[in-house]
Amino acid sequence: MFQSSESNALEAFGEFASEQEGWLFGLLGYELATAEKISHSAKEDQLLFPDILFFEPQIVINCEGNKLTIEAACPHEVFAAIDQA
Protein backbone atom coordinates (compact mmCIF):
# COMPACT_ATOMS: atom_id res chain seq x y z
CA MET A 1 0.00 0.00 0.00
CA PHE A 2 1.16 3.52 -0.74
CA GLN A 3 -0.16 6.66 0.92
CA SER A 4 1.24 10.14 1.24
CA SER A 5 0.36 13.77 1.83
CA GLU A 6 3.93 14.98 1.29
CA SER A 7 4.82 17.57 -1.34
CA ASN A 8 6.62 14.92 -3.45
CA ALA A 9 3.73 12.42 -3.30
CA LEU A 10 3.35 12.04 -7.08
CA GLU A 11 7.05 11.41 -7.59
CA ALA A 12 7.13 8.87 -4.74
CA PHE A 13 4.02 7.17 -6.13
CA GLY A 14 5.67 6.89 -9.54
CA GLU A 15 8.53 4.97 -7.97
CA PHE A 16 6.10 2.75 -6.02
CA ALA A 17 3.98 2.02 -9.11
CA SER A 18 7.00 1.09 -11.22
CA GLU A 19 7.86 -1.64 -8.70
CA GLN A 20 4.37 -3.22 -8.73
CA GLU A 21 3.44 -5.97 -11.16
CA GLY A 22 -0.33 -6.20 -10.67
CA TRP A 23 -3.34 -3.93 -10.52
CA LEU A 24 -3.31 -0.74 -8.44
CA PHE A 25 -6.50 0.82 -7.09
CA GLY A 26 -6.67 4.09 -5.24
CA LEU A 27 -7.44 7.76 -5.11
CA LEU A 28 -5.87 11.10 -5.84
CA GLY A 29 -7.12 13.87 -3.56
CA TYR A 30 -8.19 17.31 -4.72
CA GLU A 31 -5.44 18.99 -2.70
CA LEU A 32 -2.82 16.94 -4.59
CA ALA A 33 -4.04 18.30 -7.93
CA THR A 34 -4.05 21.90 -6.68
CA ALA A 35 -0.94 21.79 -4.48
CA GLU A 36 1.15 23.78 -6.93
CA LYS A 37 -1.58 26.31 -7.72
CA ILE A 38 -2.82 27.22 -4.22
CA SER A 39 -1.46 26.50 -0.78
CA HIS A 40 -4.55 24.69 0.58
CA SER A 41 -8.30 24.85 0.42
CA ALA A 42 -10.01 27.05 2.99
CA LYS A 43 -12.38 24.18 3.81
CA GLU A 44 -11.61 21.93 6.75
CA ASP A 45 -10.61 18.37 5.85
CA GLN A 46 -13.13 16.29 7.79
CA LEU A 47 -12.26 12.91 6.24
CA LEU A 48 -8.50 13.09 6.84
CA PHE A 49 -7.71 10.98 3.78
CA PRO A 50 -4.14 11.26 2.49
CA ASP A 51 -3.64 13.18 -0.76
CA ILE A 52 -2.75 9.94 -2.53
CA LEU A 53 -3.55 6.36 -1.56
CA PHE A 54 -3.11 3.21 -3.68
CA PHE A 55 -3.08 -0.51 -2.95
CA GLU A 56 -2.63 -3.76 -4.86
CA PRO A 57 -5.73 -5.94 -4.34
CA GLN A 58 -5.41 -9.64 -3.56
CA ILE A 59 -8.34 -10.49 -5.84
CA VAL A 60 -9.53 -8.81 -9.06
CA ILE A 61 -12.74 -10.00 -10.71
CA ASN A 62 -13.30 -8.76 -14.26
CA CYS A 63 -16.54 -9.32 -16.15
CA GLU A 64 -16.61 -8.51 -19.85
CA GLY A 65 -19.69 -9.61 -21.74
CA ASN A 66 -20.19 -13.24 -20.82
CA LYS A 67 -16.58 -13.85 -19.77
CA LEU A 68 -15.53 -13.79 -16.09
CA THR A 69 -11.85 -13.55 -15.20
CA ILE A 70 -10.52 -13.96 -11.66
CA GLU A 71 -6.98 -12.82 -10.92
CA ALA A 72 -5.85 -14.21 -7.55
CA ALA A 73 -3.34 -16.58 -6.02
CA CYS A 74 -6.01 -19.35 -6.15
CA PRO A 75 -8.70 -18.27 -8.63
CA HIS A 76 -10.50 -21.64 -8.46
CA GLU A 77 -10.96 -21.23 -4.70
CA VAL A 78 -12.36 -17.72 -5.20
CA PHE A 79 -14.81 -19.02 -7.82
CA ALA A 80 -15.86 -21.90 -5.55
CA ALA A 81 -16.52 -19.46 -2.68
CA ILE A 82 -18.63 -17.26 -4.96
CA ASP A 83 -20.48 -20.28 -6.33
CA GLN A 84 -21.34 -21.50 -2.81
CA ALA A 85 -22.62 -18.10 -1.62
N, CA, C and O atoms as CSV, one atom per row, in Angstrom:
chain,resi,resn,atom,element,x,y,z
A,1,MET,N,N,0.849,-1.169,0.000
A,1,MET,CA,C,0.000,0.000,0.000
A,1,MET,C,C,0.894,1.232,0.000
A,1,MET,O,O,1.963,1.242,0.612
A,2,PHE,N,N,0.444,2.258,-0.690
A,2,PHE,CA,C,1.160,3.523,-0.740
A,2,PHE,C,C,0.204,4.629,-0.347
A,2,PHE,O,O,-0.898,4.725,-0.887
A,3,GLN,N,N,0.621,5.469,0.594
A,3,GLN,CA,C,-0.162,6.657,0.924
A,3,GLN,C,C,0.784,7.781,1.303
A,3,GLN,O,O,1.844,7.555,1.886
A,4,SER,N,N,0.379,9.001,0.958
A,4,SER,CA,C,1.236,10.139,1.244
A,4,SER,C,C,0.444,11.434,1.143
A,4,SER,O,O,-0.506,11.548,0.368
A,5,SER,N,N,0.857,12.396,1.940
A,5,SER,CA,C,0.360,13.768,1.830
A,5,SER,C,C,1.540,14.722,1.724
A,5,SER,O,O,1.394,15.928,1.922
A,6,GLU,N,N,2.703,14.177,1.411
A,6,GLU,CA,C,3.926,14.980,1.286
A,6,GLU,C,C,3.930,15.750,-0.028
A,6,GLU,O,O,3.170,15.427,-0.940
A,7,SER,N,N,4.769,16.750,-0.126
A,7,SER,CA,C,4.824,17.569,-1.336
A,7,SER,C,C,5.339,16.800,-2.544
A,7,SER,O,O,5.046,17.182,-3.677
A,8,ASN,N,N,6.101,15.726,-2.337
A,8,ASN,CA,C,6.624,14.920,-3.448
A,8,ASN,C,C,5.828,13.630,-3.646
A,8,ASN,O,O,6.371,12.642,-4.139
A,9,ALA,N,N,4.552,13.627,-3.271
A,9,ALA,CA,C,3.730,12.416,-3.297
A,9,ALA,C,C,3.642,11.788,-4.689
A,9,ALA,O,O,3.732,10.567,-4.816
A,10,LEU,N,N,3.468,12.600,-5.728
A,10,LEU,CA,C,3.348,12.036,-7.079
A,10,LEU,C,C,4.646,11.375,-7.521
A,10,LEU,O,O,4.621,10.305,-8.130
A,11,GLU,N,N,5.754,11.986,-7.228
A,11,GLU,CA,C,7.047,11.406,-7.588
A,11,GLU,C,C,7.271,10.088,-6.831
A,11,GLU,O,O,7.715,9.099,-7.415
A,12,ALA,N,N,6.966,10.084,-5.545
A,12,ALA,CA,C,7.128,8.871,-4.738
A,12,ALA,C,C,6.176,7.780,-5.219
A,12,ALA,O,O,6.542,6.605,-5.236
A,13,PHE,N,N,4.957,8.159,-5.611
A,13,PHE,CA,C,4.019,7.174,-6.133
A,13,PHE,C,C,4.519,6.577,-7.438
A,13,PHE,O,O,4.359,5.379,-7.672
A,14,GLY,N,N,5.119,7.396,-8.287
A,14,GLY,CA,C,5.671,6.890,-9.545
A,14,GLY,C,C,6.695,5.800,-9.305
A,14,GLY,O,O,6.715,4.793,-10.013
A,15,GLU,N,N,7.538,5.994,-8.318
A,15,GLU,CA,C,8.528,4.972,-7.967
A,15,GLU,C,C,7.843,3.712,-7.442
A,15,GLU,O,O,8.211,2.601,-7.822
A,16,PHE,N,N,6.849,3.883,-6.569
A,16,PHE,CA,C,6.103,2.754,-6.020
A,16,PHE,C,C,5.418,1.970,-7.136
A,16,PHE,O,O,5.504,0.743,-7.179
A,17,ALA,N,N,4.737,2.677,-8.037
A,17,ALA,CA,C,3.982,2.020,-9.111
A,17,ALA,C,C,4.902,1.254,-10.058
A,17,ALA,O,O,4.524,0.197,-10.565
A,18,SER,N,N,6.085,1.766,-10.299
A,18,SER,CA,C,6.996,1.086,-11.218
A,18,SER,C,C,7.508,-0.235,-10.643
A,18,SER,O,O,7.986,-1.089,-11.390
A,19,GLU,N,N,7.413,-0.409,-9.340
A,19,GLU,CA,C,7.861,-1.644,-8.696
A,19,GLU,C,C,6.754,-2.689,-8.577
A,19,GLU,O,O,7.028,-3.835,-8.222
A,20,GLN,N,N,5.510,-2.312,-8.867
A,20,GLN,CA,C,4.371,-3.223,-8.730
A,20,GLN,C,C,4.126,-3.944,-10.050
A,20,GLN,O,O,4.333,-3.385,-11.127
A,21,GLU,N,N,3.689,-5.178,-9.950
A,21,GLU,CA,C,3.438,-5.971,-11.156
A,21,GLU,C,C,1.955,-6.132,-11.461
A,21,GLU,O,O,1.594,-6.415,-12.603
A,22,GLY,N,N,1.096,-5.960,-10.477
A,22,GLY,CA,C,-0.331,-6.200,-10.667
A,22,GLY,C,C,-1.128,-4.910,-10.766
A,22,GLY,O,O,-0.599,-3.841,-11.069
A,23,TRP,N,N,-2.416,-5.052,-10.500
A,23,TRP,CA,C,-3.340,-3.930,-10.522
A,23,TRP,C,C,-3.060,-3.000,-9.347
A,23,TRP,O,O,-2.598,-3.445,-8.296
A,24,LEU,N,N,-3.339,-1.712,-9.525
A,24,LEU,CA,C,-3.308,-0.742,-8.439
A,24,LEU,C,C,-4.627,0.023,-8.429
A,24,LEU,O,O,-5.054,0.555,-9.454
A,25,PHE,N,N,-5.263,0.073,-7.272
A,25,PHE,CA,C,-6.503,0.818,-7.095
A,25,PHE,C,C,-6.243,1.904,-6.067
A,25,PHE,O,O,-5.459,1.704,-5.139
A,26,GLY,N,N,-6.889,3.046,-6.219
A,26,GLY,CA,C,-6.671,4.087,-5.240
A,26,GLY,C,C,-7.354,5.390,-5.566
A,26,GLY,O,O,-8.298,5.450,-6.353
A,27,LEU,N,N,-6.846,6.436,-4.933
A,27,LEU,CA,C,-7.440,7.757,-5.106
A,27,LEU,C,C,-6.363,8.825,-5.123
A,27,LEU,O,O,-5.301,8.691,-4.514
A,28,LEU,N,N,-6.681,9.890,-5.845
A,28,LEU,CA,C,-5.872,11.102,-5.838
A,28,LEU,C,C,-6.753,12.208,-5.276
A,28,LEU,O,O,-7.819,12.488,-5.825
A,29,GLY,N,N,-6.326,12.832,-4.198
A,29,GLY,CA,C,-7.122,13.867,-3.565
A,29,GLY,C,C,-7.092,15.182,-4.313
A,29,GLY,O,O,-6.173,15.448,-5.089
A,30,TYR,N,N,-8.087,15.992,-4.079
A,30,TYR,CA,C,-8.187,17.311,-4.719
A,30,TYR,C,C,-6.991,18.177,-4.374
A,30,TYR,O,O,-6.458,18.867,-5.243
A,31,GLU,N,N,-6.561,18.154,-3.125
A,31,GLU,CA,C,-5.435,18.990,-2.698
A,31,GLU,C,C,-4.159,18.633,-3.450
A,31,GLU,O,O,-3.321,19.502,-3.690
A,32,LEU,N,N,-4.002,17.360,-3.825
A,32,LEU,CA,C,-2.822,16.944,-4.586
A,32,LEU,C,C,-2.802,17.633,-5.945
A,32,LEU,O,O,-1.753,18.097,-6.391
A,33,ALA,N,N,-3.943,17.701,-6.597
A,33,ALA,CA,C,-4.037,18.302,-7.926
A,33,ALA,C,C,-3.824,19.810,-7.885
A,33,ALA,O,O,-3.366,20.398,-8.865
A,34,THR,N,N,-4.151,20.438,-6.766
A,34,THR,CA,C,-4.053,21.896,-6.682
A,34,THR,C,C,-2.866,22.357,-5.847
A,34,THR,O,O,-2.714,23.555,-5.608
A,35,ALA,N,N,-2.032,21.442,-5.403
A,35,ALA,CA,C,-0.939,21.786,-4.483
A,35,ALA,C,C,0.000,22.840,-5.043
A,35,ALA,O,O,0.509,23.675,-4.296
A,36,GLU,N,N,0.236,22.813,-6.350
A,36,GLU,CA,C,1.154,23.776,-6.933
A,36,GLU,C,C,0.469,25.104,-7.276
A,36,GLU,O,O,1.145,26.111,-7.486
A,37,LYS,N,N,-0.858,25.113,-7.333
A,37,LYS,CA,C,-1.584,26.314,-7.723
A,37,LYS,C,C,-1.982,27.159,-6.514
A,37,LYS,O,O,-1.876,28.385,-6.550
A,38,ILE,N,N,-2.437,26.511,-5.452
A,38,ILE,CA,C,-2.819,27.216,-4.225
A,38,ILE,C,C,-2.228,26.470,-3.044
A,38,ILE,O,O,-1.904,25.287,-3.152
A,39,SER,N,N,-2.087,27.147,-1.929
A,39,SER,CA,C,-1.462,26.497,-0.779
A,39,SER,C,C,-2.360,25.395,-0.225
A,39,SER,O,O,-1.921,24.249,-0.128
A,40,HIS,N,N,-3.582,25.698,0.135
A,40,HIS,CA,C,-4.552,24.690,0.582
A,40,HIS,C,C,-5.944,25.289,0.541
A,40,HIS,O,O,-6.122,26.506,0.597
A,41,SER,N,N,-6.908,24.420,0.444
A,41,SER,CA,C,-8.295,24.849,0.418
A,41,SER,C,C,-8.658,25.462,1.765
A,41,SER,O,O,-8.122,25.068,2.801
A,42,ALA,N,N,-9.562,26.421,1.743
A,42,ALA,CA,C,-10.014,27.054,2.986
A,42,ALA,C,C,-10.941,26.137,3.768
A,42,ALA,O,O,-11.191,26.376,4.949
A,43,LYS,N,N,-11.454,25.095,3.132
A,43,LYS,CA,C,-12.376,24.179,3.809
A,43,LYS,C,C,-11.606,23.210,4.696
A,43,LYS,O,O,-10.498,22.784,4.368
A,44,GLU,N,N,-12.212,22.876,5.816
A,44,GLU,CA,C,-11.614,21.932,6.751
A,44,GLU,C,C,-11.718,20.509,6.203
A,44,GLU,O,O,-12.768,20.107,5.702
A,45,ASP,N,N,-10.639,19.761,6.299
A,45,ASP,CA,C,-10.609,18.365,5.854
A,45,ASP,C,C,-11.207,17.500,6.950
A,45,ASP,O,O,-10.549,17.223,7.953
A,46,GLN,N,N,-12.450,17.073,6.767
A,46,GLN,CA,C,-13.135,16.294,7.794
A,46,GLN,C,C,-12.891,14.792,7.638
A,46,GLN,O,O,-13.081,14.041,8.594
A,47,LEU,N,N,-12.478,14.344,6.462
A,47,LEU,CA,C,-12.264,12.911,6.238
A,47,LEU,C,C,-10.859,12.464,6.612
A,47,LEU,O,O,-10.647,11.307,6.974
A,48,LEU,N,N,-9.905,13.374,6.524
A,48,LEU,CA,C,-8.503,13.091,6.844
A,48,LEU,C,C,-7.892,11.991,5.979
A,48,LEU,O,O,-7.031,11.241,6.438
A,49,PHE,N,N,-8.336,11.898,4.732
A,49,PHE,CA,C,-7.706,10.984,3.785
A,49,PHE,C,C,-6.361,11.569,3.370
A,49,PHE,O,O,-6.207,12.790,3.347
A,50,PRO,N,N,-5.390,10.726,3.045
A,50,PRO,CA,C,-4.141,11.257,2.492
A,50,PRO,C,C,-4.402,11.807,1.088
A,50,PRO,O,O,-5.429,11.502,0.481
A,51,ASP,N,N,-3.480,12.612,0.578
A,51,ASP,CA,C,-3.639,13.178,-0.765
A,51,ASP,C,C,-3.578,12.102,-1.840
A,51,ASP,O,O,-4.174,12.251,-2.906
A,52,ILE,N,N,-2.869,11.035,-1.566
A,52,ILE,CA,C,-2.751,9.941,-2.529
A,52,ILE,C,C,-2.717,8.623,-1.755
A,52,ILE,O,O,-1.992,8.490,-0.770
A,53,LEU,N,N,-3.497,7.668,-2.204
A,53,LEU,CA,C,-3.551,6.358,-1.561
A,53,LEU,C,C,-3.814,5.302,-2.626
A,53,LEU,O,O,-4.799,5.397,-3.358
A,54,PHE,N,N,-2.949,4.300,-2.722
A,54,PHE,CA,C,-3.105,3.211,-3.681
A,54,PHE,C,C,-2.738,1.897,-3.022
A,54,PHE,O,O,-1.891,1.854,-2.130
A,55,PHE,N,N,-3.379,0.826,-3.465
A,55,PHE,CA,C,-3.084,-0.506,-2.954
A,55,PHE,C,C,-3.196,-1.521,-4.081
A,55,PHE,O,O,-3.858,-1.274,-5.090
A,56,GLU,N,N,-2.544,-2.665,-3.902
A,56,GLU,CA,C,-2.628,-3.763,-4.859
A,56,GLU,C,C,-3.588,-4.798,-4.277
A,56,GLU,O,O,-3.269,-5.413,-3.259
A,57,PRO,N,N,-4.750,-5.008,-4.890
A,57,PRO,CA,C,-5.733,-5.942,-4.338
A,57,PRO,C,C,-5.259,-7.388,-4.449
A,57,PRO,O,O,-4.489,-7.738,-5.343
A,58,GLN,N,N,-5.735,-8.221,-3.523
A,58,GLN,CA,C,-5.406,-9.645,-3.558
A,58,GLN,C,C,-6.232,-10.369,-4.609
A,58,GLN,O,O,-5.791,-11.374,-5.167
A,59,ILE,N,N,-7.427,-9.861,-4.881
A,59,ILE,CA,C,-8.341,-10.487,-5.844
A,59,ILE,C,C,-8.908,-9.418,-6.764
A,59,ILE,O,O,-9.357,-8.370,-6.299
A,60,VAL,N,N,-8.890,-9.680,-8.072
A,60,VAL,CA,C,-9.535,-8.806,-9.056
A,60,VAL,C,C,-10.471,-9.680,-9.877
A,60,VAL,O,O,-10.060,-10.684,-10.458
A,61,ILE,N,N,-11.741,-9.278,-9.913
A,61,ILE,CA,C,-12.736,-10.000,-10.712
A,61,ILE,C,C,-13.166,-9.079,-11.839
A,61,ILE,O,O,-13.644,-7.970,-11.600
A,62,ASN,N,N,-12.994,-9.548,-13.077
A,62,ASN,CA,C,-13.302,-8.760,-14.255
A,62,ASN,C,C,-14.388,-9.479,-15.048
A,62,ASN,O,O,-14.271,-10.665,-15.356
A,63,CYS,N,N,-15.438,-8.746,-15.369
A,63,CYS,CA,C,-16.538,-9.324,-16.148
A,63,CYS,C,C,-16.704,-8.497,-17.420
A,63,CYS,O,O,-17.062,-7.319,-17.378
A,64,GLU,N,N,-16.435,-9.142,-18.544
A,64,GLU,CA,C,-16.614,-8.505,-19.846
A,64,GLU,C,C,-17.537,-9.376,-20.679
A,64,GLU,O,O,-17.206,-10.508,-21.032
A,65,GLY,N,N,-18.705,-8.819,-20.984
A,65,GLY,CA,C,-19.686,-9.608,-21.739
A,65,GLY,C,C,-20.079,-10.839,-20.944
A,65,GLY,O,O,-20.570,-10.728,-19.821
A,66,ASN,N,N,-19.865,-12.007,-21.522
A,66,ASN,CA,C,-20.195,-13.243,-20.820
A,66,ASN,C,C,-18.936,-13.974,-20.344
A,66,ASN,O,O,-18.975,-15.179,-20.099
A,67,LYS,N,N,-17.835,-13.258,-20.215
A,67,LYS,CA,C,-16.577,-13.850,-19.769
A,67,LYS,C,C,-16.191,-13.286,-18.403
A,67,LYS,O,O,-16.120,-12.070,-18.231
A,68,LEU,N,N,-15.942,-14.169,-17.430
A,68,LEU,CA,C,-15.529,-13.787,-16.089
A,68,LEU,C,C,-14.085,-14.201,-15.876
A,68,LEU,O,O,-13.729,-15.361,-16.088
A,69,THR,N,N,-13.257,-13.261,-15.459
A,69,THR,CA,C,-11.846,-13.546,-15.198
A,69,THR,C,C,-11.550,-13.222,-13.739
A,69,THR,O,O,-11.896,-12.146,-13.251
A,70,ILE,N,N,-10.908,-14.159,-13.047
A,70,ILE,CA,C,-10.522,-13.960,-11.658
A,70,ILE,C,C,-9.006,-13.992,-11.574
A,70,ILE,O,O,-8.373,-14.993,-11.911
A,71,GLU,N,N,-8.433,-12.887,-11.122
A,71,GLU,CA,C,-6.983,-12.817,-10.916
A,71,GLU,C,C,-6.739,-12.889,-9.412
A,71,GLU,O,O,-7.094,-11.973,-8.670
A,72,ALA,N,N,-6.130,-13.988,-8.973
A,72,ALA,CA,C,-5.854,-14.211,-7.550
A,72,ALA,C,C,-4.827,-15.318,-7.437
A,72,ALA,O,O,-4.519,-15.994,-8.418
A,73,ALA,N,N,-4.298,-15.501,-6.240
A,73,ALA,CA,C,-3.340,-16.580,-6.020
A,73,ALA,C,C,-3.988,-17.937,-6.309
A,73,ALA,O,O,-3.351,-18.823,-6.877
A,74,CYS,N,N,-5.257,-18.095,-5.915
A,74,CYS,CA,C,-6.005,-19.347,-6.149
A,74,CYS,C,C,-7.369,-19.010,-6.741
A,74,CYS,O,O,-8.370,-19.030,-6.024
A,75,PRO,N,N,-7.430,-18.700,-8.037
A,75,PRO,CA,C,-8.701,-18.266,-8.626
A,75,PRO,C,C,-9.808,-19.308,-8.532
A,75,PRO,O,O,-10.980,-18.946,-8.428
A,76,HIS,N,N,-9.463,-20.601,-8.567
A,76,HIS,CA,C,-10.497,-21.644,-8.464
A,76,HIS,C,C,-11.157,-21.624,-7.093
A,76,HIS,O,O,-12.357,-21.877,-6.983
A,77,GLU,N,N,-10.392,-21.327,-6.046
A,77,GLU,CA,C,-10.963,-21.231,-4.695
A,77,GLU,C,C,-11.886,-20.021,-4.589
A,77,GLU,O,O,-12.932,-20.097,-3.943
A,78,VAL,N,N,-11.516,-18.917,-5.209
A,78,VAL,CA,C,-12.365,-17.724,-5.204
A,78,VAL,C,C,-13.674,-18.026,-5.919
A,78,VAL,O,O,-14.747,-17.678,-5.427
A,79,PHE,N,N,-13.590,-18.674,-7.081
A,79,PHE,CA,C,-14.805,-19.023,-7.819
A,79,PHE,C,C,-15.683,-19.965,-7.013
A,79,PHE,O,O,-16.902,-19.798,-6.995
A,80,ALA,N,N,-15.097,-20.947,-6.351
A,80,ALA,CA,C,-15.857,-21.897,-5.549
A,80,ALA,C,C,-16.578,-21.176,-4.403
A,80,ALA,O,O,-17.731,-21.488,-4.105
A,81,ALA,N,N,-15.907,-20.217,-3.762
A,81,ALA,CA,C,-16.521,-19.463,-2.682
A,81,ALA,C,C,-17.698,-18.630,-3.192
A,81,ALA,O,O,-18.728,-18.532,-2.525
A,82,ILE,N,N,-17.546,-18.034,-4.368
A,82,ILE,CA,C,-18.633,-17.260,-4.961
A,82,ILE,C,C,-19.784,-18.181,-5.324
A,82,ILE,O,O,-20.945,-17.850,-5.082
A,83,ASP,N,N,-19.476,-19.323,-5.898
A,83,ASP,CA,C,-20.484,-20.284,-6.332
A,83,ASP,C,C,-21.294,-20.836,-5.157
A,83,ASP,O,O,-22.476,-21.145,-5.307
A,84,GLN,N,N,-20.663,-20.958,-3.997
A,84,GLN,CA,C,-21.343,-21.502,-2.813
A,84,GLN,C,C,-22.161,-20.441,-2.066
A,84,GLN,O,O,-22.997,-20.781,-1.229
A,85,ALA,N,N,-21.923,-19.171,-2.363
A,85,ALA,CA,C,-22.616,-18.096,-1.617
A,85,ALA,C,C,-24.078,-17.992,-1.964
A,85,ALA,O,O,-24.783,-17.141,-1.421
